[in-house]
């Protein structure tokens, strides 16, 4: 539970919980969905999620720009 609150859930869910925040990002034809328990946790954690995605796909971005 603690990890889920800190890191969100990276899978697509059809059920939305009341009060939860879901952020979806589409990148390179892939869709990522992150669900957080509240807005404050989403604001704290989501910038790091974007940095993680950038680190994972930085090579692909560089290859596309060349």
Secondary structure in CASP SS format (residue, H / E / C, confidence):
PFRMAT SS
TARGET T0000
AUTHOR 0000-0000-0000
METHOD secondary structure of the structure
MODEL  1
X C 1.00
X H 1.00
X H 1.00
X H 1.00
X H 1.00
X H 1.00
X H 1.00
X C 1.00
X E 1.00
X C 1.00
X C 1.00
X C 1.00
X C 1.00
X C 1.00
X C 1.00
X C 1.00
X C 1.00
X C 1.00
X C 1.00
X C 1.00
X E 1.00
X E 1.00
X E 1.00
X E 1.00
X E 1.00
X E 1.00
X E 1.00
X C 1.00
X C 1.00
X E 1.00
X E 1.00
X E 1.00
X E 1.00
X E 1.00
X E 1.00
X E 1.00
X C 1.00
X C 1.00
X H 1.00
X H 1.00
X H 1.00
X H 1.00
X H 1.00
X H 1.00
X H 1.00
X H 1.00
X H 1.00
X H 1.00
X H 1.00
X H 1.00
X H 1.00
X H 1.00
X H 1.00
X H 1.00
X H 1.00
X H 1.00
X H 1.00
X H 1.00
X H 1.00
X H 1.00
X H 1.00
X H 1.00
X H 1.00
X H 1.00
X H 1.00
X C 1.00
END
